[in-house]
């Protein structure tokens, strides 16, 4: 197999004291057996590197506003300790507008490269007014600082693809990354993103459920430059996700773009 530079564009990490509990909670939420028993940094690095992954976008989600600062402090410690890590901060829509602006400004200064939100865990509508204070904060900072959002889930409407497409049209200078090919379990709704230059996608938590043919069709429909390879650690085994991705009938150049070049271009990293 050709050797590719691989960046995992979507990985959750947790402090060791809560990692196993947090991992189990994710599995229960999705009714999926976790491939990794504990979402700790050491496990991510070990499993990822053995699969050929060299860098990882890491994050965690605050389910309460009061968790935001401590989670961002944890992610900061991890990206300082591991050169392989690229940090995305967390925010919560129930924070005040002033708190959101302050935290975004501070985290950008600390070297974070984006924001991770999970509407279903955090129980907010992607297009709700409380979420839009986050988009305004990112927009008004005047620099590229992507917002990675869990999108889709046929059990909820919080993260419906249509809601993300509305926000992408409203906040045209904000880059949005729709996780899971733009809509977990709602891949058929992805056409709502057509023509939106500021919406990107990652591949995680989709390839075990959709055919290689559908994956290729979605990539071709939106453009190969819009996609980033990701594992959703600790949900899936890195080697298995890479094998599934390689099962899509793409050219070597297309794989290189999705494995690392596209996300490097968006984040402006070497």
C-alpha positions in Angstrom: 0.0 0.0 0.0 1.2 3.5 -0.8 2.4 5.4 2.3 0.2 8.4 3.0 0.4 11.2 5.5 -2.7 10.8 7.5 -4.3 13.3 9.9 -7.3 12.1 12.0 -9.6 15.1 11.8 -12.0 14.1 14.6 -10.9 12.4 17.9 -12.3 12.7 21.4 -10.0 12.6 24.4 -10.7 12.7 28.1 -8.8 12.9 31.4 -7.8 9.4 32.6 -10.1 9.6 35.7 -13.3 9.9 33.5 -12.1 8.4 30.2 -13.7 5.0 30.6 -17.0 6.4 31.9 -17.1 8.9 29.1 -16.4 6.3 26.5 -19.2 4.0 27.8 -21.6 7.0 27.8 -21.0 7.6 24.1 -21.6 4.0 23.3 -24.8 4.0 25.2 -26.0 7.2 23.5 -25.5 5.7 20.1 -26.1 2.1 21.0 -22.8 1.1 19.5 -20.0 -0.9 21.1 -16.9 1.2 21.4 -13.9 -0.1 19.6 -11.6 1.5 22.2 -12.3 0.9 25.9 -11.1 4.2 27.1 -10.6 7.5 25.3 -7.3 8.6 26.7 -4.5 10.3 24.8 -2.0 7.5 25.2 -4.4 5.0 23.6 -5.2 7.4 20.7 -1.5 7.9 20.0 -0.7 4.1 20.3 -3.6 2.9 18.1 -3.3 5.8 15.7 0.4 5.6 15.1 0.2 1.8 14.6 -2.3 2.5 11.8 -0.1 5.1 10.2 -1.7 8.3 11.5 0.7 11.1 12.3 -1.5 13.9 13.7 -4.9 14.2 15.4 -7.5 16.9 15.9 -8.5 16.4 19.5 -11.4 17.8 21.5 -14.0 17.1 24.1 -17.5 18.4 24.6 -18.9 20.5 27.5 -22.4 19.5 28.4 -22.7 22.4 30.9 -21.3 26.0 30.6 -19.3 25.6 33.7 -17.3 22.8 32.2 -16.0 24.9 29.3 -12.9 26.4 30.9 -11.7 23.2 32.5 -12.1 21.2 29.3 -10.2 23.8 27.3 -7.5 23.8 29.9 -7.2 20.0 29.6 -7.0 20.1 25.8 -4.4 22.9 26.1 -2.3 20.6 28.4 -2.6 17.8 25.9 -1.6 19.8 22.8 1.3 21.2 24.7 2.4 17.7 25.8 1.9 16.0 22.4 3.2 17.6 19.2 0.9 15.3 17.2 -2.2 17.0 18.6 -4.1 19.9 17.0 -6.6 21.3 19.5 -10.2 22.3 19.0 -11.9 24.2 21.9 -15.3 23.6 23.3 -18.0 26.1 24.0 -21.6 25.9 25.3 -24.6 27.8 23.8 -25.8 28.7 27.3 -22.8 30.8 27.9 -23.3 34.6 27.7 -22.2 36.4 24.5 -19.4 38.0 26.4 -18.2 34.7 27.8 -18.2 33.2 24.3 -16.2 36.1 22.8 -13.7 36.0 25.7 -13.2 32.3 25.5 -12.7 32.2 21.7 -10.3 35.1 21.9 -8.3 33.4 24.7 -8.2 30.0 23.1 -7.0 31.4 19.7 -4.2 33.1 21.5 -3.3 29.7 23.2 -3.0 28.0 19.8 -6.4 26.3 19.3 -7.3 25.8 15.7 -11.1 25.6 15.8 -14.3 24.8 17.8 -16.1 21.5 18.4 -19.8 21.5 19.2 -22.2 18.6 19.6 -25.8 19.8 19.3 -27.3 16.4 20.3 -25.2 16.1 23.5 -25.4 19.8 24.3 -29.1 19.9 23.4 -29.2 23.0 21.1 -30.5 23.6 17.6 -27.7 24.4 15.1 -29.7 27.3 13.9 -30.9 28.5 17.3 -30.2 32.0 18.5 -28.1 30.7 21.4 -25.8 28.9 19.0 -25.5 31.9 16.7 -23.6 33.9 19.4 -20.9 31.3 18.8 -20.9 31.8 15.1 -20.9 35.6 15.5 -17.9 35.4 17.8 -15.9 33.3 15.3 -17.0 35.5 12.4 -16.0 38.7 14.1 -12.5 37.4 15.0 -11.7 37.9 11.4 -9.6 34.8 11.0 -10.3 31.3 9.8 -11.3 29.3 12.8 -13.5 26.3 11.7 -16.5 25.1 13.7 -16.8 21.3 13.7 -20.3 20.2 14.4 -21.9 16.7 14.9 -24.5 16.7 12.2 -27.4 14.3 11.6 -29.1 11.6 13.6 -32.5 10.4 12.7 -33.6 10.4 16.4 -33.2 14.2 16.8 -33.7 17.5 15.0 -31.0 19.5 16.9 -28.4 18.7 14.3 -30.4 18.3 11.1 -28.4 19.0 7.9 -30.9 21.7 6.8 -30.1 23.7 9.9 -26.4 23.7 9.2 -27.0 24.7 5.6 -29.1 27.7 6.8 -26.3 28.8 9.1 -23.6 28.4 6.4 -25.7 30.8 4.2 -26.1 33.2 7.1 -22.4 33.2 8.2 -20.6 33.0 5.0 -17.1 33.9 6.4 -17.3 31.0 8.9 -16.0 27.6 7.9 -18.3 24.8 9.1 -17.3 21.1 9.2 -20.3 18.8 9.1 -19.2 15.6 10.8 -20.1 12.2 9.5 -20.4 13.1 5.8 -22.6 16.0 6.8 -25.3 13.9 8.5 -25.0 10.8 10.6 -27.9 8.4 9.6 -29.2 11.2 7.3 -26.8 11.0 4.5 -29.6 11.3 1.9 -30.1 14.9 3.1 -26.6 16.0 2.1 -27.8 17.8 -1.0 -28.8 20.8 1.1 -25.1 21.6 1.3 -24.6 21.8 -2.5 -23.1 25.2 -3.6 -22.0 26.2 -0.1 -18.3 26.9 -0.3 -17.8 27.2 3.5 -19.1 23.7 4.4 -16.7 20.8 4.7 -17.1 17.2 5.9 -15.3 14.5 7.8 -15.7 10.8 7.1 -16.0 9.3 10.6 -18.9 7.2 11.9 -20.3 6.7 8.4 -18.1 4.2 6.6 -19.3 1.2 8.7 -22.9 2.0 7.7 -22.8 3.2 4.1 -21.6 1.5 1.0 -18.3 2.5 -0.7 -20.4 3.5 -3.7 -22.5 5.9 -1.7 -19.3 7.4 0.0 -17.8 7.9 -3.5 -21.0 9.5 -4.7 -21.1 12.0 -1.8 -17.4 12.9 -2.3 -17.9 13.5 -6.0 -21.1 15.4 -5.5 -19.5 17.9 -3.0 -15.9 17.8 -4.3 -13.0 15.9 -3.0 -11.4 19.1 -1.5 -14.2 19.3 1.0 -13.5 16.0 2.8 -11.2 15.1 5.8 -10.4 11.6 7.0 -11.4 10.9 10.6 -12.0 8.1 13.0 -14.2 9.5 15.8 -11.9 7.9 18.4 -12.7 6.1 20.6 -15.7 4.9 18.6 -13.8 3.1 15.9 -10.6 1.3 15.4 -8.1 3.4 13.3 -6.9 0.5 11.2 -10.5 -0.5 10.4 -11.5 3.0 9.4 -8.5 3.3 7.1 -9.3 0.0 5.5 -12.9 1.1 4.9 -11.7 4.4 3.5 -9.3 2.7 1.1 -12.2 0.6 -0.1 -13.7 3.7 -1.8 -12.7 3.8 -5.4 -10.6 7.0 -5.4 -7.4 7.9 -7.0 -4.2 8.2 -5.1 -4.3 12.0 -5.4 -7.8 12.1 -4.1 -6.8 9.9 -1.1 -3.9 12.2 -0.4 -6.2 15.2 -0.3 -8.7 13.6 2.1 -6.1 11.9 4.3 -4.2 15.2 5.1 -3.9 17.9 2.4 -7.4 19.2 2.7 -7.4 19.7 6.4 -3.9 21.2 6.3 -5.2 23.8 3.7 -8.2 24.7 5.8 -6.3 25.0 9.1 -3.3 26.6 7.4 -0.8 24.2 9.0 2.3 22.7 7.5 
